[in-house]
Amino acid sequence: MNVQSVREIALALPGVTEAPHFDYGSFRVRGRIFVTVPPDGRHLHVFVDEQERLLALAMYPEAIEPLHWGKQVPGVRIDLARIEAAAVAHLVRAAWRNKAPRRLAAAAGMGGPAG
């Protein structure tokens, strides 16, 4: 899995734009960040809800770790070289669903935001 593949997955989702976020790349839905790409290009920060985070950590402990932001854990940090593409695609879509407006998610047939 590489950043270009992640870009294709993210930009295929409705309402998504790509923009810089300090020295990171980011994918946003209606201005809300759901994925960031650190400058190393080998990792991905995906902002999923607690349920998705815990499931991902249990299923892929060699490739995923909690993403800490101060005292909060808003998602997961993914090692792209150590995980299958289907898992990354699932997490990117879950993060999009978590940040997308309800109407946009419903129109896309992906339900409302998680949590």
Summary of the structure (lengths in Angstrom):
residues: 115
radius of gyration: 13.0
end to end distance: 27.7
largest distance: 35.9
contacts: 354
relative contact order: 0.21
helix: 37%
strand: 31%
